[in-house]
Amino acid sequence: MQAAAGYTKSCRQAAAACPRPAAQLAARPRRPAATQQPTARRQLQAPRAAADVAPPQQGDDVYAYEPQPLEEGVRKHMLSVFVADEPGLINRVAGVFARRGANIESLAVGLTVDKALFTIVATGTDATVANLSKQIAKLVNVRYVENITDESHVERELILVKVHAPPGPTRTEVMQIAEIFRAHAVDTSERTLTLQTTGDVGKIEAFKRSLSKFGLIELVRTGRISLKRGERVFDTGAWMPRQPGRPHPAVEQPPVHSGDGDIYDSAAVLDAAYDAEKATEGEPYVLCIEVQDVPGVLNQVTGVFARRGYNVQSLAVGNSEREGMSRITMVVPASTTGIANLIKQLNKLVYVEKVEELTLVPHVSRELMLIKVNCSASQRGELVSLASIFRALVCDVSVNTLTLEVTGKEDKMVALKEVLEPYGILEVARTGRVCMQRDSGLDSKYLGRVAGSRVML
């Protein structure tokens, strides 16, 4: 018996030392496909709270997004659309793309009481985008549509990023990266840091990728805006001449005659802010809407406001921190009951993931503006000095023009435009307002609504 047991033990050891045949390994049962979760579905999971977000560790399961090249003949086009603003116009412009299955990659809308400038980035062939431009031009209050993809132009975008950065070496490294990209901090807390920067799409994507290893908690983008470089301006057709200023013959617009077509009774220069005095009564509310990237989702969201007669004062659409998701920031004047009903209707939409109301919550609020002014060689130093007071940057210069880039709140935009009006403003491009909740829990408006400590004198 002992000999038999020893023989059996030696056989088991020899079998364990020998490799299994390839046929036996191939015949082993595999894990059922139903238990393997698709990558796309994992990318659409709900984001974690700020306290739970941590940078990815070595050995974790990381699903990286690999950019796919465009098909042959397909490219990204940038359209500039100037319209006379009225309730529902945003919905009609978005409907042109939705009915044809075209997805808007980026949308920036500078809105005022009586006019608006749309900067749209759409992907498609030249013939497809040309057809979209024709359909947009047929809308009643559209004044001009121009494809500036092949034009030499200045392109800018604003981004707010909330990143996981606890005090110590991690926060120091984040601030070093921010300095490289000329970003600056706009809010800080015990575990997070909120950064702001502007630039073209290449800089924005590089900045986002550099911070992704620390853990992106939230990301808000304005969409791209653009102005032509040098003394060239948008082809406004039968618009009236520009606002008066110090004349420069090289950039003056030709006079408009009565036989040239319809004449709009306002200058073609966009205002620096929405005129709240002429707007409908009621406090404007700030809504942050996270949606899925599907064609027609913007048309569905804006349709909720258009059907109820609400006029949107600000709109910004950009990619979110999660792949396959976008974030829409809207400013809408409404009553408390009205905004509550709007939020309920938005939550019923299929592709809407989340709706946040940030009006009474401490939050960061920023806008981006490009402004082109008349400027001779003798006035250039004077204009640069004025721009430095508002922390504006010079992004283009020519013999007789200067293009500035400024970021901030509406009051800052209005003040800069008033200072530059005597020189002669040629063009203005604005984004909508983007907002992000402050983890610090404080801002000026919030402190103005709470009781402070009393000082007895």
C-alpha positions as MATLAB code, in Angstrom:
seq = 'MQAAAGYTKSCRQAAAACPRPAAQLAARPRRPAATQQPTARRQLQAPRAAADVAPPQQGDDVYAYEPQPLEEGVRKHMLSVFVADEPGLINRVAGVFARRGANIESLAVGLTVDKALFTIVATGTDATVANLSKQIAKLVNVRYVENITDESHVERELILVKVHAPPGPTRTEVMQIAEIFRAHAVDTSERTLTLQTTGDVGKIEAFKRSLSKFGLIELVRTGRISLKRGERVFDTGAWMPRQPGRPHPAVEQPPVHSGDGDIYDSAAVLDAAYDAEKATEGEPYVLCIEVQDVPGVLNQVTGVFARRGYNVQSLAVGNSEREGMSRITMVVPASTTGIANLIKQLNKLVYVEKVEELTLVPHVSRELMLIKVNCSASQRGELVSLASIFRALVCDVSVNTLTLEVTGKEDKMVALKEVLEPYGILEVARTGRVCMQRDSGLDSKYLGRVAGSRVML';
ca = [
       0.000    0.000    0.000;
       2.806    2.406    0.841;
       4.512    1.623   -2.460;
       1.288    2.307   -4.376;
       0.777    5.633   -2.579;
       4.343    6.698   -3.351;
       3.901    5.769   -7.008;
       0.684    7.833   -7.230;
       2.360   10.860   -5.637;
       5.301   10.714   -8.039;
       2.917   10.512  -10.994;
       1.066   13.643   -9.835;
       4.319   15.570   -9.471;
       5.434   14.556  -12.937;
       2.078   15.569  -14.436;
       2.249   18.970  -12.754;
       5.743   19.601  -14.147;
       4.751   18.781  -17.730;
       3.004   21.529  -19.802;
      -0.508   20.884  -21.051;
      -0.979   20.129  -24.711;
      -2.194   22.991  -26.891;
      -5.351   21.089  -27.805;
      -6.361   20.856  -24.135;
      -5.736   24.583  -23.580;
      -7.861   25.480  -26.596;
     -10.657   23.246  -25.337;
     -10.866   25.031  -21.965;
     -14.201   26.862  -21.510;
     -14.007   30.634  -21.811;
     -15.859   33.271  -19.839;
     -19.313   33.943  -21.332;
     -19.475   37.035  -23.532;
     -22.446   38.380  -21.557;
     -20.210   39.003  -18.523;
     -17.796   41.149  -20.515;
     -19.023   44.743  -20.324;
     -18.493   46.793  -23.515;
     -16.000   49.625  -23.346;
     -18.542   52.180  -24.596;
     -20.910   51.383  -21.760;
     -18.153   51.816  -19.188;
     -17.374   55.220  -20.601;
     -20.978   56.376  -20.008;
     -21.070   55.494  -16.312;
     -22.001   58.277  -13.910;
     -19.075   60.337  -12.578;
     -18.015   59.902   -8.995;
     -18.149   62.623   -6.395;
     -15.165   64.926   -5.928;
     -14.126   63.227   -2.695;
     -14.104   59.794   -4.340;
     -12.086   60.750   -7.426;
      -8.477   59.634   -7.269;
      -5.760   59.529   -9.897;
      -5.375   56.184  -11.666;
      -2.838   53.873  -10.064;
      -0.426   51.605  -11.848;
      -2.080   48.308  -12.698;
      -5.636   49.700  -12.740;
      -8.012   48.932  -15.598;
      -7.781   52.072  -17.769;
      -9.824   52.494  -20.951;
      -8.022   55.092  -23.064;
      -9.815   56.923  -25.824;
      -8.121   56.421  -29.183;
      -8.957   59.154  -31.729;
     -10.219   57.828  -35.049;
      -9.181   59.519  -38.321;
     -11.871   61.128  -40.450;
     -13.050   59.418  -43.591;
     -11.673   60.454  -46.932;
     -13.206   63.737  -48.103;
     -14.593   64.571  -44.632;
     -13.174   67.439  -42.598;
     -14.150   69.915  -39.905;
     -15.731   73.186  -41.041;
     -16.158   76.426  -39.105;
     -19.250   78.494  -39.907;
     -19.983   82.051  -38.777;
     -23.678   82.947  -38.691;
     -24.978   86.437  -37.821;
     -28.703   86.600  -37.005;
     -31.344   88.896  -35.586;
     -32.120   87.358  -32.224;
     -35.654   86.310  -31.289;
     -37.252   83.509  -29.211;
     -36.767   80.115  -30.828;
     -34.065   81.083  -33.304;
     -31.427   78.884  -31.649;
     -33.806   75.947  -31.947;
     -34.329   76.591  -35.677;
     -30.584   76.783  -36.373;
     -29.978   73.566  -34.427;
     -32.902   71.947  -36.265;
     -31.151   72.412  -39.633;
     -28.368   70.109  -38.414;
     -30.691   67.704  -36.575;
     -32.947   67.030  -39.596;
     -29.919   66.060  -41.677;
     -28.237   63.943  -39.016;
     -25.238   66.291  -38.731;
     -23.648   66.543  -35.305;
     -22.322   69.897  -34.071;
     -18.868   69.413  -32.581;
     -18.574   72.915  -31.126;
     -21.036   75.787  -30.727;
     -20.406   79.252  -29.316;
     -23.207   81.830  -29.319;
     -22.782   85.488  -28.455;
     -26.291   86.762  -27.706;
     -27.713   90.267  -27.282;
     -31.274   91.580  -27.234;
     -31.482   92.186  -30.995;
     -28.693   90.110  -32.625;
     -26.486   87.072  -32.149;
     -23.325   85.562  -33.608;
     -23.118   81.769  -33.967;
     -19.729   80.071  -34.428;
     -20.395   76.451  -35.407;
     -17.879   73.652  -35.983;
     -19.422   70.756  -37.932;
     -17.905   67.672  -39.569;
     -18.764   66.676  -43.136;
     -17.794   66.859  -46.773;
     -17.565   70.188  -48.566;
     -20.828   69.529  -50.399;
     -22.664   68.562  -47.189;
     -21.566   71.664  -45.285;
     -22.321   73.885  -48.292;
     -25.870   72.508  -48.303;
     -26.179   73.160  -44.549;
     -25.029   76.760  -45.095;
     -27.681   77.280  -47.778;
     -30.416   75.910  -45.509;
     -29.323   78.150  -42.615;
     -29.271   81.195  -44.912;
     -32.938   80.537  -45.796;
     -34.065   81.168  -42.220;
     -35.964   84.434  -41.849;
     -33.699   86.427  -39.545;
     -30.316   85.113  -40.681;
     -28.249   88.030  -42.014;
     -25.208   86.173  -43.333;
     -23.537   82.750  -43.271;
     -19.836   82.376  -44.039;
     -17.547   79.329  -44.070;
     -14.167   80.537  -42.762;
     -12.444   77.132  -42.684;
      -9.978   78.008  -45.443;
      -9.543   81.622  -44.321;
      -6.630   82.756  -42.169;
      -8.307   83.366  -38.816;
      -7.748   83.658  -35.077;
      -9.386   80.818  -33.165;
      -9.863   80.698  -29.393;
     -11.702   78.620  -26.810;
     -12.140   78.874  -23.034;
     -11.949   75.875  -20.707;
     -12.585   75.427  -16.974;
     -11.107   72.262  -15.429;
     -11.592   70.917  -11.918;
      -8.767   68.492  -11.123;
      -7.954   66.246   -8.161;
      -5.007   68.017   -6.468;
      -4.507   67.481   -2.715;
      -1.919   69.713   -1.007;
       1.639   68.523   -1.459;
       3.668   67.361   -4.439;
       0.554   66.685   -6.518;
      -0.716   70.262   -6.277;
       2.764   71.613   -6.966;
       3.018   69.543  -10.138;
      -0.452   70.661  -11.259;
       0.488   74.312  -10.803;
       3.695   73.770  -12.789;
       1.669   72.324  -15.670;
      -0.760   75.267  -15.420;
       2.137   77.702  -15.703;
       3.363   75.980  -18.878;
      -0.055   76.424  -20.519;
      -0.510   79.964  -19.125;
      -3.475   78.852  -17.031;
      -4.346   80.243  -13.628;
      -6.320   78.987  -10.661;
      -9.811   80.402  -10.077;
     -10.820   78.236   -7.095;
      -9.216   75.867   -4.623;
     -10.314   73.527   -1.852;
      -8.766   70.852    0.343;
      -8.738   68.242   -2.414;
      -9.417   70.012   -5.727;
      -8.100   72.825   -7.880;
     -10.059   74.671  -10.602;
      -8.027   76.058  -13.511;
      -8.874   78.341  -16.430;
      -7.077   78.808  -19.739;
      -7.746   79.878  -23.326;
      -6.233   78.876  -26.648;
      -6.813   77.005  -29.869;
      -8.061   73.427  -29.955;
      -4.527   71.973  -29.943;
      -3.550   73.765  -26.753;
      -6.831   72.904  -25.049;
      -6.525   69.182  -25.822;
      -2.875   69.106  -24.721;
      -3.794   70.848  -21.450;
      -6.621   68.403  -20.844;
      -4.414   65.375  -21.551;
      -1.639   66.640  -19.258;
      -4.083   66.901  -16.335;
      -5.926   63.632  -16.985;
      -3.410   61.557  -14.997;
      -4.373   63.429  -11.816;
      -8.097   62.725  -12.259;
     -10.467   65.174  -13.988;
     -13.531   65.803  -11.835;
     -15.369   68.285  -14.064;
     -14.694   70.074  -17.343;
     -16.598   72.900  -19.057;
     -15.794   74.366  -22.497;
     -17.266   77.361  -24.300;
     -16.888   76.219  -27.881;
     -14.638   77.960  -30.402;
     -14.951   81.548  -31.623;
     -13.031   83.071  -34.505;
     -12.213   86.322  -36.293;
     -10.359   86.773  -39.572;
      -6.760   87.877  -39.286;
      -5.575   91.305  -40.335;
      -7.878   93.873  -41.895;
     -10.319   91.370  -43.375;
     -13.779   91.231  -41.831;
     -16.769   88.968  -42.284;
     -18.729   89.342  -45.522;
     -21.824   90.982  -44.063;
     -23.463   91.715  -47.412;
     -26.086   94.460  -47.076;
     -25.381   95.371  -43.478;
     -24.954   99.001  -42.502;
     -21.442  100.446  -41.973;
     -19.488   99.739  -38.802;
     -19.685  101.817  -35.681;
     -18.032  105.237  -36.048;
     -14.533  105.738  -34.699;
     -11.190  107.094  -35.732;
     -11.193  106.560  -39.515;
      -8.663  104.400  -41.325;
      -9.290  104.183  -45.085;
      -7.715  100.742  -45.337;
     -10.433   99.171  -43.195;
     -13.503  101.328  -43.844;
     -16.542   99.456  -45.157;
     -18.142  100.573  -48.446;
     -21.360  102.577  -48.051;
     -24.637  100.735  -48.426;
     -27.087  102.004  -51.038;
     -30.831  101.579  -51.007;
     -30.768   99.118  -53.900;
     -28.329   96.704  -52.277;
     -31.026   94.736  -50.457;
     -32.523   94.618  -46.975;
     -30.795   96.852  -44.447;
     -30.769   95.861  -40.815;
     -31.418   98.847  -38.569;
     -28.484   98.164  -36.228;
     -24.726   98.052  -36.565;
     -23.110   94.736  -37.424;
     -20.890   94.790  -34.351;
     -21.951   92.439  -31.571;
     -22.437   93.985  -28.134;
     -20.183   92.947  -25.268;
     -23.061   91.632  -23.123;
     -26.755   90.856  -23.177;
     -28.724   94.028  -22.352;
     -30.498   93.001  -19.182;
     -32.562   96.218  -19.027;
     -34.410   95.344  -22.248;
     -34.749   91.665  -21.393;
     -37.834   90.072  -19.965;
     -38.412   90.590  -16.277;
     -37.191   87.980  -13.853;
     -33.856   86.849  -12.520;
     -31.777   84.940  -15.063;
     -31.135   81.362  -14.023;
     -27.996   79.367  -14.872;
     -28.549   75.772  -15.994;
     -25.786   73.236  -16.588;
     -27.059   70.307  -18.683;
     -25.030   67.157  -19.368;
     -26.156   65.300  -22.490;
     -25.033   62.424  -24.689;
     -23.273   63.154  -27.978;
     -25.977   62.216  -30.488;
     -27.246   64.172  -33.506;
     -30.279   66.293  -32.622;
     -29.797   66.484  -28.853;
     -29.224   70.267  -28.949;
     -32.416   70.666  -30.971;
     -34.340   68.713  -28.326;
     -32.931   70.784  -25.453;
     -33.505   74.182  -27.087;
     -36.964   73.046  -28.201;
     -38.044   72.826  -24.551;
     -37.352   76.567  -24.179;
     -38.667   77.598  -27.624;
     -42.062   75.916  -27.185;
     -42.609   77.846  -23.947;
     -41.486   81.232  -25.309;
     -38.295   81.593  -23.251;
     -35.490   83.639  -24.794;
     -32.052   82.252  -23.971;
     -29.598   84.969  -22.903;
     -26.457   82.822  -23.094;
     -25.566   79.435  -24.592;
     -22.300   77.476  -24.544;
     -21.821   73.902  -25.790;
     -18.632   71.860  -25.395;
     -17.283   68.410  -24.650;
     -17.435   67.071  -21.103;
     -14.765   65.268  -19.079;
     -16.339   61.948  -20.113;
     -15.961   60.672  -23.642;
     -19.266   60.609  -25.515;
     -20.791   63.344  -23.327;
     -21.223   67.110  -23.728;
     -22.149   69.908  -21.349;
     -24.562   72.727  -22.239;
     -24.567   75.922  -20.145;
     -27.635   78.151  -20.553;
     -28.737   81.429  -18.951;
     -32.502   81.900  -19.042;
     -34.691   84.633  -17.463;
     -37.640   82.968  -15.743;
     -39.609   82.832  -12.540;
     -38.971   80.284   -9.813;
     -41.990   78.221  -10.872;
     -41.078   78.499  -14.529;
     -37.506   77.308  -14.066;
     -38.682   74.370  -11.958;
     -41.006   73.268  -14.768;
     -38.220   73.651  -17.329;
     -35.920   71.414  -15.292;
     -38.653   68.764  -15.050;
     -39.163   68.807  -18.809;
     -35.420   68.613  -19.474;
     -35.064   65.587  -17.208;
     -37.677   63.783  -19.300;
     -35.509   63.916  -22.432;
     -33.901   60.593  -23.329;
     -30.363   61.839  -23.930;
     -30.184   64.223  -20.959;
     -28.096   62.720  -18.165;
     -28.167   65.480  -15.548;
     -29.478   69.033  -15.037;
     -27.977   71.368  -12.423;
     -29.243   74.806  -11.394;
     -26.267   76.934  -10.272;
     -27.884   80.339   -9.754;
     -27.836   80.342   -5.948;
     -24.803   78.063   -5.616;
     -21.297   79.581   -5.316;
     -19.804   79.107   -8.777;
     -17.128   80.312  -11.190;
     -18.542   82.245  -14.169;
     -16.451   83.175  -17.215;
     -16.861   84.351  -20.830;
     -14.423   84.853  -23.700;
     -14.422   87.740  -26.196;
     -12.367   88.571  -29.298;
     -12.479   92.215  -30.373;
     -10.878   93.828  -33.445;
     -10.282   97.589  -33.407;
      -8.799  100.238  -35.686;
      -5.185  100.876  -34.725;
      -2.466  102.857  -36.482;
       1.221  102.464  -35.706;
       1.163  105.517  -33.426;
      -1.830  104.198  -31.440;
      -0.530  100.670  -30.976;
       1.355  101.315  -27.743;
      -1.615  103.176  -26.279;
      -3.993  100.289  -27.047;
      -1.625   97.677  -25.630;
      -1.411   99.676  -22.394;
      -5.215   99.834  -22.160;
      -5.449   96.087  -22.830;
      -2.999   95.295  -20.029;
      -5.285   97.032  -17.518;
      -8.039   94.519  -18.374;
      -5.519   91.650  -18.638;
      -6.396   91.309  -22.314;
      -3.950   89.617  -24.688;
      -2.984   90.686  -28.195;
      -3.673   87.713  -30.483;
      -3.274   89.425  -33.899;
      -1.876   92.674  -35.295;
      -1.746   94.235  -38.749;
      -0.846   97.627  -40.199;
      -4.157   99.238  -39.225;
      -5.888   96.761  -36.876;
      -5.373   95.064  -33.511;
      -7.246   91.991  -32.249;
      -7.538   91.448  -28.486;
      -8.598   88.449  -26.419;
     -10.177   89.008  -22.995;
     -11.678   86.641  -20.426;
     -13.919   87.475  -17.494;
     -17.455   88.407  -16.534;
     -19.914   90.538  -18.513;
     -19.091   93.741  -16.620;
     -15.442   93.439  -17.621;
     -16.372   92.882  -21.281;
     -18.629   95.949  -21.331;
     -16.000   98.156  -19.689;
     -13.323   97.152  -22.218;
     -15.640   97.725  -25.192;
     -16.544  101.206  -23.928;
     -12.854  102.113  -23.635;
     -12.108  100.881  -27.170;
     -15.120  102.469  -28.913;
     -13.372  105.816  -29.639;
     -10.778  103.946  -31.714;
     -13.414  102.275  -33.889;
     -14.523   98.706  -33.262;
     -14.618   96.556  -36.391;
     -15.779   93.169  -35.084;
     -16.658   91.380  -31.863;
     -16.983   87.623  -31.304;
     -18.202   86.273  -27.964;
     -18.818   82.924  -26.382;
     -21.629   82.114  -24.016;
     -21.160   81.956  -20.276;
     -19.652   78.832  -18.712;
     -20.069   78.058  -15.012;
     -18.635   75.558  -12.550;
     -19.519   75.068   -8.892;
     -16.874   76.217   -6.418;
     -15.664   73.514   -4.036;
     -14.518   76.292   -1.697;
     -18.205   77.158   -1.203;
     -17.720   80.939   -1.395;
     -18.181   83.738   -3.894;
     -19.187   87.395   -3.762;
     -22.853   86.899   -4.672;
     -23.263   84.101   -2.137;
     -21.721   86.202    0.658;
     -24.061   89.048   -0.279;
     -27.061   86.822    0.475;
     -25.935   85.579    3.907;
     -25.755   87.391    7.210;
     -22.258   88.411    8.291;
     -20.765   89.060   11.691;
     -21.793   92.273   13.419;
     -19.269   94.851   14.555;
     -20.387   96.891   17.558;
     -19.000  100.433   17.534;
];
